[in-house]
Amino acid sequence: MRESSDRIMQQADVLLRRVSPEARKMAMRQRDRRRRAMVSRAKRILAIDAAIIAAAIVLGLVIGGIGIGGFALVLLLLLVVTFGLMIFPYAPPPSQEALVGTELKALPTRTEDWLASQRAALPPPAARKLDAIATRLEHLGPQLQNLDPREPAAVEVRRLVGVELPELVNGYQKVPKHLRQADIAGSNADKQLLDGLDVVDSELGRMTHQLAQGELDALATQGRFLELKYKGADGID
């Protein structure tokens, strides 16, 4: 009965993902990343194949030809390299431990990939909250590109995104399934997970706003500086 209920909830979640704007956006971002990875892999294959052909030509010029056997060997090498790289699996989602050491600029994207890999293990309401958090991470990413990792804001982002959020999700998964809805002191694991994800979502929104406000303040300061420098100089003339 429990398994049947879980299956129904998962099917409902799949349907909700199809109509959820956040879920659609996350799926599109993941497809875009896979597409870029495929293009990058194709370029790498072409570069390696070109290097093999160039090396074979140079060798043929030096020794006066590589012969049929050499040609067959080059062809075999090209096939092995091309098909080997084509079927080689793409980079798997990062582990929780890997997130801690991820470069700040890449942390939102890598965390989103990790969350996508954990989504199926969470109840549908929590999975939908992950979609909203993924959208927050998308907005946060560009603001981290020029942020000094030593800044207090950067440390705060890294702690929330790279440590506390994964710990919350993993902590929930460690609770046995039959105890996740057990009422303990007026709460249960499902509710604690949802409440925790709400806090993360709210904090990500606050951080994004603060970083944007800092950029707006810097822009306003630069504008006042230019106004004083150039309009002031015109006034003196």
Protein Blocks (a to p, Z undefined) as FASTA:
>chain_A
ZZmmmmmmmmmmmmmmmmmmklmmmmmmmmmmmmmmmmmmmmmmmmmmmmmmmmmmmmmm
mnopabjmlmmmmmmmmmmmmmmmmmpccdddddfklmmmpcfklmmmmmmmmmmmmmmm
pcfklmmmmmmmmmmmmmmmmmmmmgcfkbmklmmmmmmmmmmmmmmmmmmmmpcfklmm
pceehiafklmmmmmmmmmmmmmmmmmmmmmmmmmmmmmmmmmmmmmmmmmmmmmZZ
